[in-house]
Amino acid sequence: MGRNVLVVSTVDHADDTLRARIGDDVDEVRVVVPVVQQGFMDWLANDERAATHAEEEAARLEEELPAVSDARKGEADVLLAIQDALATFDADEIVVALRPDDETQFAERIAQEDLRPSVAGVPVRAVVIHEQG
């Protein structure tokens, strides 16, 4: 029997690592890309470029990952993005793709601060992905 996996990614082009982490035994995958690709001043101004970027990355991941039923941008706060998704998706596991601390921008560091080992009883598995290129 497969699993329902919530994928939350703050990293561009993480699909190879995420695909390997998710595996083949999935029934349904939901993708959320938090709006964190922004600097401090952009974060204060609620930057639309970051929102558009998150929407584009979500659409790209929808094409690259198996069994995706929905993919969208999410709140900049990773924990809040997870909670929002869990309100309508019965996940067995949450996989969060993150950059290492030394590669994160301001909003991404803030977004990761409250990340927990589980949310609403669903285990959270963090995958640290270094920037490519």
Helices and strands as residue ranges (DSSP letters): E 3-9, H 15-22, E 26-34, H 40-44, H 48-64, E 68-74, H 78-86, E 93-98, G 101-103, H 106-112, E 118-119, E 122-128
